[in-house]
């Protein structure tokens, strides 16, 4: 019998939550997980967008601001009520606006960390309790290469700090939970177009900078994250935990 090398990438019968699913990479992540067979819960603040996406995917929309405790509780409760299980969590919700370190206010810094790091921990904690009880689960934290290196010319102090913190949290949760069946890894995109990077992609000077700095000479295309996400979410990575998978055209290799 021929070996089915694609089977570990299938997600049939599993339930996945994707936060920040109303646009860009989050929308793509939800589509990819559904395409691999998962039942997908799409969560974000913009109800109209996630309702349309959930209809497309035959999934469940949950209007959710991840910084609000009641919204997080409702997200988990709604998922369990509808599907009875949570197998995959993709912590994708995030914010960030470039700002020089000398002018970004402490208040704005704290706001970004609250969304990108504290809320990711809180959602992981709620979902993690369910996964630990079941003895299985995979958490994928969407970080950034800016959690690993400095972009230099694009000042992002709060965003970089939040993603660096989320990388450290990924390793800590992996260390605590992996013996109990829950794996935690991080996906670190390089320069991909999203709402956050829209202005950068619209500026030819910025794009010339990316093409010059990236060893592959270009930004990433959305589909180039698909395989990495499926690898980390499913059984293909069953012996992988606490790792950061950079998909960045070689940016962090030099």
C-alpha positions in Angstrom: 0.0 0.0 0.0 1.4 3.4 -0.9 2.1 5.7 1.9 -0.3 8.7 2.2 2.1 11.5 2.9 -0.7 14.1 2.9 -2.8 12.5 5.6 -0.9 14.2 8.5 -1.9 17.5 7.0 -5.6 16.7 7.0 -7.8 18.2 9.8 -11.0 16.3 9.3 -13.1 16.1 12.4 -11.2 18.8 14.2 -12.3 22.2 15.4 -10.1 25.3 15.0 -10.5 28.9 16.3 -8.8 31.7 14.4 -8.7 35.2 16.1 -8.3 38.3 14.0 -10.1 36.5 11.2 -11.8 39.5 9.6 -9.1 40.4 7.1 -5.8 39.6 5.6 -3.8 36.7 6.9 -6.4 35.8 9.4 -9.0 35.3 6.7 -6.6 33.2 4.7 -5.7 31.1 7.8 -9.4 30.3 8.4 -9.9 29.4 4.7 -6.8 27.1 4.7 -7.9 25.2 7.9 -11.4 24.8 6.5 -9.9 23.6 3.2 -8.0 20.9 5.1 -11.2 19.6 6.7 -11.5 21.5 10.0 -14.6 23.1 11.4 -13.6 26.7 11.8 -14.7 29.3 14.3 -13.8 32.8 13.1 -13.4 35.5 15.7 -12.9 39.3 15.3 -14.6 42.6 16.1 -16.1 43.3 12.7 -19.2 41.2 12.7 -20.2 41.7 9.1 -16.9 40.4 7.8 -16.7 37.3 10.0 -20.4 36.4 9.3 -19.7 36.5 5.6 -16.5 34.4 6.0 -18.3 31.9 8.3 -21.0 31.5 5.7 -18.4 30.8 3.0 -16.7 28.2 5.2 -19.8 26.7 6.9 -18.2 27.8 10.1 -19.1 29.7 13.2 -18.7 33.5 13.5 -18.1 34.9 17.0 -17.9 38.7 17.3 -15.0 39.1 19.8 -12.6 41.7 21.1 -9.8 39.6 22.5 -9.0 42.2 25.1 -12.4 41.8 26.7 -12.7 38.9 29.2 -16.4 38.4 28.6 -15.8 38.2 24.8 -13.0 35.6 25.3 -15.2 33.5 27.6 -18.1 33.7 25.0 -15.7 32.6 22.2 -14.7 29.4 24.0 -18.2 28.7 25.3 -19.8 29.2 21.8 -17.2 26.9 20.2 -17.8 24.1 22.7 -21.5 24.5 22.5 -21.5 24.2 18.7 -18.7 21.6 18.2 -18.0 20.1 21.6 -14.2 20.3 21.2 -11.3 22.6 20.4 -8.3 21.1 18.7 -6.5 24.1 17.2 -6.1 27.7 18.2 -4.5 30.3 15.9 -3.8 33.4 17.9 -3.7 35.9 15.0 -5.3 39.0 16.4 -2.9 41.9 16.5 -2.3 45.6 16.1 0.7 47.8 15.4 1.5 51.2 13.9 5.1 52.2 13.2 6.3 54.8 15.7 9.8 55.9 16.7 10.8 54.8 20.2 11.5 58.3 21.3 7.9 59.4 20.5 5.7 56.3 21.2 3.8 56.9 24.4 3.8 54.4 27.2 0.1 54.3 27.0 0.2 53.2 23.3 3.0 50.8 24.1 0.8 49.1 26.8 -2.2 49.1 24.5 -0.3 47.1 21.8 1.0 44.6 24.3 -2.5 44.2 25.7 -3.8 43.1 22.4 -0.8 41.2 21.0 0.6 39.5 24.1 -1.7 39.7 27.1 -4.9 38.8 25.2 -3.1 36.0 23.4 -2.1 34.5 26.7 -5.6 34.9 28.1 -7.2 33.1 25.0 -4.5 30.4 25.2 -5.2 29.9 28.9 -9.0 29.4 28.3 -8.5 27.2 25.3 -5.6 25.4 26.9 -7.6 24.3 29.9 -10.1 22.6 27.5 -7.2 21.0 25.5 -5.4 19.8 28.6 -8.6 18.2 29.8 -8.9 16.4 26.5 -5.2 15.5 26.4 -4.7 17.0 22.9 -4.4 20.2 21.0 -2.2 22.5 19.0 -1.8 26.3 19.5 -0.2 28.4 16.8 0.8 31.9 17.8 1.2 34.2 14.9 4.3 36.3 15.7 6.6 38.2 13.3 10.2 38.2 12.3 10.3 41.6 14.2 10.1 39.5 17.3 13.4 37.9 16.3 15.3 40.8 14.7 15.1 44.6 14.3 13.8 46.1 11.1 15.8 49.2 11.8 14.3 51.6 9.2 10.8 50.7 10.2 10.5 51.6 13.9 8.1 49.3 15.7 9.0 49.2 19.4 5.7 48.1 20.9 4.9 45.7 18.1 8.4 44.1 18.2 8.3 43.8 22.0 4.9 42.2 21.9 5.9 39.6 19.3 9.2 38.9 21.1 7.2 38.4 24.3 4.8 36.1 22.4 7.7 34.0 21.2 8.9 33.6 24.8 5.4 32.7 25.9 5.2 30.1 23.1 8.3 28.4 24.5 7.0 28.6 28.1 3.6 27.2 27.3 5.2 24.4 25.3 7.4 23.5 28.2 4.5 23.4 30.6 1.9 21.7 28.4 3.6 19.4 25.9 3.8 16.4 28.3 0.0 16.7 28.6 -0.7 16.5 24.9 -0.8 20.2 24.0 1.8 21.6 21.6 2.5 25.3 21.2 4.4 26.8 18.3 4.8 30.1 16.6 4.5 31.1 13.0 6.7 34.1 12.1 5.8 35.8 8.8 8.2 38.2 7.1 6.8 40.9 4.9 3.3 39.9 3.7 0.6 42.3 2.7 -2.1 42.9 5.2 -4.1 45.8 6.6 -1.2 46.6 8.9 1.3 46.7 6.0 -1.0 48.2 3.4 0.7 51.6 3.3 4.1 50.0 3.1 3.0 47.8 0.1 1.6 50.9 -1.6 4.9 52.7 -1.4 7.4 51.9 -4.1 10.4 53.0 -1.9 9.3 50.6 0.8 8.9 47.8 -1.6 12.3 48.5 -3.1 13.8 48.3 0.4 12.1 44.9 1.0 13.3 43.6 -2.4 16.8 44.7 -1.6 16.9 43.3 2.0 15.2 39.9 1.5 17.5 37.2 0.1 14.7 36.0 -2.1 14.3 39.5 -3.4 10.5 40.0 -2.8 7.8 40.0 -0.2 5.8 36.9 0.5 2.5 35.9 -1.1 -0.4 34.8 1.1 -0.4 31.2 -0.1 3.2 30.8 1.0 2.1 30.6 4.6 -0.5 27.8 3.9 1.9 24.9 4.3 3.6 26.2 7.4 0.2 26.8 9.1 -1.0 23.3 8.2 2.2 21.8 9.4 2.1 23.4 12.8 -1.7 22.9 13.3 -1.9 19.2 12.5 -0.2 15.9 13.0 2.5 16.6 10.5 4.3 18.4 13.4 3.3 15.9 16.1 6.9 16.0 17.5 7.4 19.7 17.2 6.7 22.1 20.1 8.1 25.4 21.4 9.5 26.3 18.0 9.4 29.4 15.8 8.9 28.8 12.1 10.0 31.9 10.1 8.5 32.2 6.7 10.4 35.3 5.5 12.2 34.7 2.2 15.5 34.3 4.2 15.3 37.6 6.0 16.4 36.2 9.4 19.0 34.0 7.8 21.4 36.9 7.1 
